[in-house]
Amino acid sequence: MSRIALQLYTVRRASAADFPGTVARVADLGFEGVELHALHGHSAAAVRELLDLHGLVACGRHAGLDAVETDLEALASELHALGTDRLVVAWIEPPRTAGDADAAAARLVAAAARAESLGLRLGFHNHDAEVGPLDDGRSLLDRLLEADTRLFLELDLGWAWYAGLDPISLLEATAGRAPLVHVKDMRRNGGPVHVPLGAGSVDYHALPGAATRAGVEWLVVEQDEADGDELAAVETSLSQLRSLVGAGS
C-alpha cells in the first residue's frame, strides 16, 4: 500500500517562519514522510536529525533543472545526508512546440544518466503543459515514456486533470514509472484554483486501487496555493486522502 507524504512547498510560509515547528506539526498530523523543496537555512544533516526526531522519512527532494545540470554533486551529497536518493526536477520552461519538447526530453534523459552515475534516481514532476499534445500530437510526457527508463515520473494528478486528462487513466498508463504521485485538488475559474482535497473537481475515488496497481510508493499531498492557514488546509487534505485510502483498502 502507498504511504502518504507532504510536499513541504505546501506549507512554505509556515516553514520559513518556523521550520522545526512546522515539521513537528506535520508529523503530529500523521504524515509518514515529507518531500523537500528547500532546507530553510538548515544543513541537510540538521534536517535529517529533525525528520528522525519526528519519525518522518524524506521521500524525495525537488530542484530546478539548471541546478541538477550544474550542481549535481552538491545535491547528491545533500540527498545522502537526508537519507533519500530520489531527486525530482520540479519545473521546466513549458514546451510550446514539438522541438521544445524534444530538447527538454533530451536534457532530462541526460541528467538522469548523470544522476545515476552519482547514485541518484532522477524524476520529473509535471504541470499541465507537459501532458497536453503539442503541434505533432505528442506531449513531453509521451516522449519521456518512450525514453530512457532511468528517468522516473512524479505524476501530478491535479495538473493532469487541469490539462484535460483523466488522472486515474494516466496513472494506470504509466504503471511502474511513477513511484511518487502528487495528489492535489483544483477547480477551474478563469484559471486554476487550488483547494484542499475534497473541495475541488478532481475525482479521486478510484485512486487507491489504481495507485496499488501502478506500484506507487508515495502519495504526496500538495496544494500550490492556500488561502489562510496552510496547515489547516493540509490537515483537511490528509483526512480526505486517508478516507479514500481506507475506503479503497
Secondary structure, 3 states (H helix, E strand, C coil): CCEEEEEHHHHHHHHHHCHHHHHHHHHHHCCCEEEECCCCCCCHHHHHHHHHHCCCEEEEEEECHHHHHHCHHHHHHHHHHHCCCEEEECCCCCCCCHHHHHHHHHHHHHHHHHHHHCCCEEEEECCCCCCCCCCCCCCHHHHHHHCCCCCEEEEEHHHHHHCCCCHHHHHHHCCCCCCEEEECEEEECCCEEEECCCCCCCCCCCHHHHHHHHCCCEEEECCCCCCCCHHHHHHHHHHHHHHHHHHHC
